[in-house]
Amino acid sequence: MLWISKKLIRKFDKQSAMYEENTRKRMWGAWRRQLLQNVEGDVLEIAVGAGANFPYYNMERMRLTAVDFSPMMLQRARKIAAELRVQAEFIESDIETLEFPRHAFDCIVSTLSLCGYDDPVQVLRKLGQWCKPGGRLYLLEHGLGKNPALKSAQRLLNPVARRMSGCHWNRNIEQLVLDAGLQIERMERHWGGMIHLIWARASVMI
């Protein structure tokens, strides 16, 4: 693991209690439910955090693999999974160095993860490769808003946000998805355009 990744692990370990609290409060629950209602088959969730998506999965229709690089996040995710009777294979790994076979998953879920990667386009390309041809990707991410003043503020504050929480506030989420060669089928934007809900498909050519 690279040194910078170890630094990020420490940041997210420290935030794990807050993530668990947000999970129990069902933060952004309406958006998560809307996004995840059709997830099924062999499913990969990256940056699973404290399991905030677990209440919205139909486990009768899916087999879940959950990945996170923070051991404290995974510890809390396992606790939430046990409470909700969610069965999953948990993997502690940096998604940027993790490898799966091509076309291993029917669906891949990422919620609030693209802000943390050094190379989010490369991560999305890997997700596209891990999806079966035509497989679906479900994304709930924060990024640049629509208002020029808001964008300027996000760019100005990005270095502070990066140091404090490990997040980038200045990313163009839609463009990242397109640059990775994924096909956007549907997209919604909320909170001044900062919150992105994206339903995408892996290209059959990836």
The 8 nearest C-alpha neighbors of each residue, nearest first, counted from 0:
[[1, 4, 2, 5, 93, 96, 3, 92],
 [0, 2, 4, 3, 5, 6, 93, 96],
 [3, 1, 5, 4, 6, 0, 7, 8],
 [4, 2, 6, 5, 1, 7, 0, 8],
 [3, 5, 7, 1, 6, 2, 8, 0],
 [6, 4, 8, 2, 7, 3, 9, 1],
 [5, 7, 3, 4, 9, 8, 2, 10],
 [8, 6, 4, 10, 9, 5, 165, 11],
 [9, 7, 5, 11, 69, 6, 10, 12],
 [8, 10, 12, 6, 7, 11, 13, 5],
 [11, 9, 7, 13, 8, 12, 164, 6],
 [10, 12, 14, 8, 13, 9, 15, 7],
 [11, 13, 9, 71, 15, 14, 10, 69],
 [12, 14, 11, 10, 15, 9, 16, 71],
 [15, 13, 11, 12, 17, 16, 18, 10],
 [14, 16, 18, 12, 72, 17, 13, 11],
 [17, 15, 19, 18, 14, 20, 13, 75],
 [18, 16, 20, 15, 19, 14, 21, 13],
 [19, 17, 15, 21, 16, 20, 49, 22],
 [18, 20, 22, 16, 49, 21, 17, 15],
 [19, 21, 17, 23, 22, 18, 16, 24],
 [22, 20, 24, 18, 26, 19, 23, 25],
 [23, 21, 51, 19, 25, 20, 24, 18],
 [22, 24, 20, 25, 21, 19, 51, 26],
 [23, 25, 21, 22, 26, 20, 28, 19],
 [26, 24, 28, 22, 23, 21, 27, 51],
 [27, 25, 28, 21, 24, 22, 23, 51],
 [28, 26, 30, 29, 25, 31, 32, 21],
 [27, 29, 25, 31, 26, 30, 32, 55],
 [28, 30, 32, 31, 27, 33, 26, 25],
 [29, 31, 33, 28, 32, 27, 34, 196],
 [32, 30, 28, 34, 33, 29, 35, 27],
 [33, 31, 29, 35, 30, 55, 34, 36],
 [34, 32, 30, 31, 35, 36, 29, 28],
 [35, 33, 31, 32, 36, 30, 137, 196],
 [34, 36, 32, 38, 37, 33, 31, 55],
 [35, 37, 32, 38, 33, 34, 55, 56],
 [38, 36, 35, 39, 34, 57, 56, 33],
 [37, 39, 35, 36, 106, 40, 56, 61],
 [40, 38, 61, 60, 37, 41, 42, 106],
 [41, 39, 61, 105, 42, 62, 60, 106],
 [40, 42, 62, 104, 105, 61, 63, 106],
 [41, 43, 106, 63, 107, 104, 62, 40],
 [44, 42, 107, 64, 63, 65, 108, 45],
 [43, 45, 108, 65, 107, 47, 109, 64],
 [44, 46, 66, 47, 109, 65, 67, 43],
 [47, 45, 67, 48, 66, 112, 44, 109],
 [46, 48, 45, 50, 67, 66, 65, 44],
 [47, 49, 72, 46, 50, 67, 76, 73],
 [50, 48, 76, 75, 72, 19, 18, 51],
 [51, 49, 76, 53, 52, 48, 47, 79],
 [50, 52, 22, 53, 49, 25, 54, 48],
 [53, 51, 50, 55, 54, 31, 56, 47],
 [52, 54, 50, 55, 56, 51, 80, 85],
 [55, 53, 52, 56, 83, 51, 50, 25],
 [56, 54, 53, 32, 52, 35, 57, 31],
 [55, 57, 53, 58, 54, 35, 52, 36],
 [58, 56, 59, 60, 55, 61, 39, 36],
 [57, 59, 61, 60, 56, 85, 62, 86],
 [58, 60, 57, 61, 62, 39, 56, 40],
 [61, 59, 39, 58, 57, 40, 62, 38],
 [62, 60, 40, 39, 58, 41, 59, 63],
 [63, 61, 41, 42, 40, 64, 87, 58],
 [62, 64, 87, 42, 43, 61, 65, 41],
 [63, 65, 88, 43, 87, 89, 42, 44],
 [64, 66, 89, 44, 47, 43, 88, 45],
 [67, 65, 90, 45, 46, 47, 91, 89],
 [66, 68, 46, 91, 69, 47, 92, 45],
 [67, 69, 92, 93, 91, 70, 8, 66],
 [70, 68, 72, 8, 71, 67, 12, 11],
 [71, 69, 73, 72, 74, 68, 91, 12],
 [70, 72, 74, 12, 73, 69, 15, 75],
 [73, 71, 48, 49, 69, 15, 75, 74],
 [74, 72, 76, 70, 75, 71, 77, 69],
 [75, 73, 71, 77, 72, 76, 70, 78],
 [74, 76, 78, 49, 72, 73, 77, 79],
 [77, 75, 49, 50, 73, 79, 78, 74],
 [76, 78, 80, 74, 75, 79, 73, 81],
 [79, 77, 75, 81, 76, 80, 82, 74],
 [78, 80, 82, 76, 81, 77, 83, 75],
 [81, 79, 85, 77, 83, 78, 82, 84],
 [82, 80, 84, 78, 79, 83, 77, 85],
 [81, 83, 79, 80, 84, 78, 85, 77],
 [82, 84, 80, 85, 81, 79, 54, 53],
 [85, 83, 81, 82, 80, 86, 79, 58],
 [84, 86, 80, 83, 81, 87, 58, 53],
 [85, 87, 84, 80, 63, 88, 58, 62],
 [88, 86, 63, 64, 89, 85, 65, 62],
 [87, 89, 64, 65, 63, 90, 86, 66],
 [90, 88, 65, 66, 64, 87, 91, 73],
 [91, 89, 66, 92, 65, 88, 67, 64],
 [92, 90, 68, 67, 66, 70, 89, 69],
 [93, 91, 68, 67, 94, 90, 97, 66],
 [92, 94, 68, 95, 96, 97, 67, 91],
 [93, 95, 97, 96, 92, 45, 122, 68],
 [94, 96, 93, 97, 122, 116, 121, 118],
 [95, 97, 94, 93, 98, 92, 0, 122],
 [98, 96, 94, 95, 93, 92, 99, 125],
 [97, 99, 96, 100, 94, 125, 95, 129],
 [98, 100, 101, 129, 97, 103, 102, 125],
 [101, 99, 103, 102, 129, 98, 128, 104],
 [100, 102, 129, 128, 103, 99, 130, 131],
 [101, 103, 131, 129, 130, 104, 128, 100],
 [102, 104, 129, 101, 100, 130, 131, 99],
 [105, 103, 130, 41, 106, 42, 131, 102],
 [104, 106, 134, 41, 131, 40, 130, 42],
 [107, 105, 135, 42, 104, 136, 134, 38],
 [108, 106, 43, 136, 42, 44, 137, 135],
 [107, 109, 44, 137, 136, 138, 43, 45],
 [110, 108, 138, 45, 44, 112, 137, 139],
 [109, 111, 139, 138, 112, 140, 108, 46],
 [112, 110, 140, 139, 113, 141, 109, 114],
 [111, 113, 114, 110, 115, 46, 109, 140],
 [114, 112, 115, 119, 116, 111, 140, 109],
 [115, 113, 167, 166, 112, 116, 111, 168],
 [114, 116, 166, 113, 112, 165, 167, 117],
 [117, 115, 119, 118, 113, 114, 112, 95],
 [116, 118, 119, 115, 95, 114, 113, 121],
 [119, 117, 116, 121, 120, 122, 95, 113],
 [120, 118, 122, 116, 121, 113, 123, 117],
 [121, 119, 123, 179, 122, 118, 175, 124],
 [120, 122, 124, 123, 119, 118, 125, 179],
 [121, 123, 119, 125, 120, 124, 95, 126],
 [124, 122, 126, 120, 125, 121, 179, 119],
 [123, 125, 121, 127, 179, 126, 122, 120],
 [126, 124, 128, 122, 127, 123, 129, 121],
 [127, 125, 123, 129, 124, 128, 130, 122],
 [126, 128, 201, 124, 130, 125, 129, 123],
 [129, 127, 125, 126, 130, 101, 205, 102],
 [128, 130, 102, 101, 126, 103, 127, 104],
 [131, 129, 102, 104, 134, 127, 128, 105],
 [130, 132, 102, 134, 105, 104, 133, 103],
 [133, 131, 203, 134, 201, 130, 202, 102],
 [132, 134, 201, 200, 203, 202, 131, 135],
 [135, 133, 131, 105, 130, 132, 201, 200],
 [134, 136, 200, 106, 199, 201, 133, 107],
 [135, 137, 107, 199, 106, 200, 108, 198],
 [136, 138, 108, 198, 197, 107, 109, 199],
 [139, 137, 109, 197, 110, 196, 108, 140],
 [140, 138, 110, 196, 195, 111, 197, 109],
 [141, 139, 111, 195, 110, 194, 138, 142],
 [142, 140, 194, 193, 195, 111, 139, 143],
 [143, 141, 170, 193, 168, 172, 171, 169],
 [142, 144, 193, 169, 171, 170, 150, 168],
 [145, 143, 193, 192, 191, 150, 146, 149],
 [144, 146, 192, 191, 147, 143, 150, 193],
 [145, 147, 149, 148, 144, 150, 191, 192],
 [148, 146, 150, 149, 151, 145, 144, 152],
 [149, 147, 151, 150, 146, 152, 153, 145],
 [150, 148, 152, 146, 151, 147, 153, 144],
 [149, 151, 147, 153, 148, 152, 143, 144],
 [150, 152, 148, 154, 149, 153, 155, 147],
 [151, 153, 155, 149, 150, 154, 156, 148],
 [154, 152, 150, 156, 155, 151, 168, 169],
 [153, 155, 157, 151, 169, 152, 156, 150],
 [154, 156, 152, 153, 157, 151, 158, 159],
 [157, 155, 153, 159, 154, 158, 152, 160],
 [156, 158, 160, 154, 168, 159, 155, 153],
 [159, 157, 161, 160, 156, 162, 155, 167],
 [160, 158, 162, 161, 157, 156, 163, 164],
 [161, 159, 157, 163, 162, 158, 164, 166],
 [160, 162, 165, 166, 158, 159, 167, 163],
 [161, 163, 159, 160, 165, 164, 158, 166],
 [164, 162, 160, 161, 165, 159, 10, 166],
 [163, 165, 166, 161, 160, 162, 10, 11],
 [164, 166, 161, 162, 115, 163, 7, 10],
 [167, 165, 161, 115, 114, 164, 160, 168],
 [166, 168, 114, 161, 169, 157, 115, 160],
 [169, 167, 157, 153, 142, 170, 166, 143],
 [168, 170, 154, 143, 167, 153, 142, 157],
 [171, 169, 142, 143, 172, 168, 167, 114],
 [172, 170, 174, 143, 173, 142, 175, 169],
 [171, 173, 175, 174, 170, 142, 176, 140],
 [174, 172, 176, 175, 171, 177, 195, 197],
 [173, 175, 177, 176, 172, 171, 178, 179],
 [176, 174, 178, 172, 173, 177, 120, 179],
 [175, 177, 179, 173, 174, 178, 181, 172],
 [176, 178, 174, 180, 179, 175, 181, 173],
 [179, 177, 175, 180, 176, 174, 120, 181],
 [178, 180, 124, 176, 120, 177, 181, 123],
 [181, 179, 177, 178, 182, 176, 202, 124],
 [182, 180, 201, 177, 179, 176, 202, 200],
 [181, 183, 200, 199, 184, 201, 202, 180],
 [184, 182, 199, 185, 198, 181, 200, 197],
 [185, 183, 199, 198, 182, 186, 200, 197],
 [184, 186, 198, 183, 197, 199, 187, 196],
 [185, 187, 197, 196, 198, 188, 195, 184],
 [188, 186, 196, 195, 197, 189, 185, 194],
 [187, 189, 192, 195, 194, 196, 193, 186],
 [188, 190, 192, 194, 191, 193, 195, 187],
 [191, 189, 192, 193, 194, 188, 144, 195],
 [190, 192, 144, 193, 189, 145, 146, 188],
 [191, 193, 144, 188, 189, 145, 190, 194],
 [192, 194, 144, 142, 143, 141, 191, 190],
 [195, 193, 141, 189, 188, 192, 140, 190],
 [196, 194, 188, 140, 139, 187, 141, 197],
 [197, 195, 139, 187, 186, 138, 188, 140],
 [198, 196, 186, 138, 185, 137, 199, 195],
 [197, 199, 137, 185, 184, 136, 183, 186],
 [200, 198, 183, 136, 184, 182, 135, 197],
 [201, 199, 135, 182, 134, 133, 136, 181],
 [200, 202, 127, 133, 181, 134, 132, 135],
 [201, 203, 204, 205, 133, 181, 200, 132],
 [202, 204, 132, 133, 205, 201, 131, 134],
 [203, 205, 202, 132, 201, 128, 180, 133],
 [204, 202, 128, 203, 127, 201, 132, 180]]
